[in-house]
């Protein structure tokens, strides 16, 4: 264990990993969690009916492996209900943590009295679109609208703000939503410098499919959080303008990022229109 200096007590930290067919990234993710310098951790994996080796790999790292669906927000909420720690940490199954991440975040909370911690991340991967995504994530570092306190949270604070919204129509904006509720409730939010590596190995077509689904909840999020929602989901985000020099330094991937975001917003717009049509159709059926 690391030399824990804040006090005699070593708070339990519950690290929660939702999964679905995550076998290709599971070892990297879970190994980085158990290799943390701070050792008083319980690891909770909640799988969503995987058909690959995800559960088998997870059981090699923890006995706390559950099955729950249908979506990531429900998995996270279920795991938080099972957690015994003073803090809950929500990690995606394609993330890799630096060894000192949990200790650094815990120090911030215990010493400086923060209630939730922003865990900044960068994107890693090979290929043209992966490099475009890297550029995008670099723009978001230290951005007040795009860096979120959705991952490292005191459990009592998580419960006080109502946890993750488990509405099936809230997929895609649930991280932004819980951040806004923590912030607007007056809790203290800190940030550490340790960077999570996000191994986002997603083909271009599958990425667009994801945005098609996610787009259906974006209007609801903007109505709920109008001050920040527009800036978080507007196609020309303040983060891009502030980091214009990154686009000048890497114009090829800058153009690729512009195309990628345009494609995402195009399919997102289609998803939004389809959801409106389905809603109107359902209302007509109810009236009939």
DAFENHU-V650093 format. One record per helix or strand. SS is the DSSP state (2 for helix, 1 for strand). FROM is the first residue (numbers start at 0). TO is the last residue. If there is no record, write none. Layout:
SS | FROM | TO
SS | FROM | TO
This chain:
1 | 12 | 18
2 | 22 | 33
1 | 40 | 46
2 | 53 | 58
1 | 64 | 66
2 | 71 | 81
1 | 86 | 91
1 | 94 | 95
2 | 100 | 111
1 | 115 | 123
2 | 127 | 139
1 | 151 | 153
2 | 154 | 159
2 | 167 | 169
2 | 173 | 183
1 | 188 | 198
2 | 203 | 223
2 | 225 | 232
2 | 237 | 241
2 | 243 | 248
2 | 250 | 286
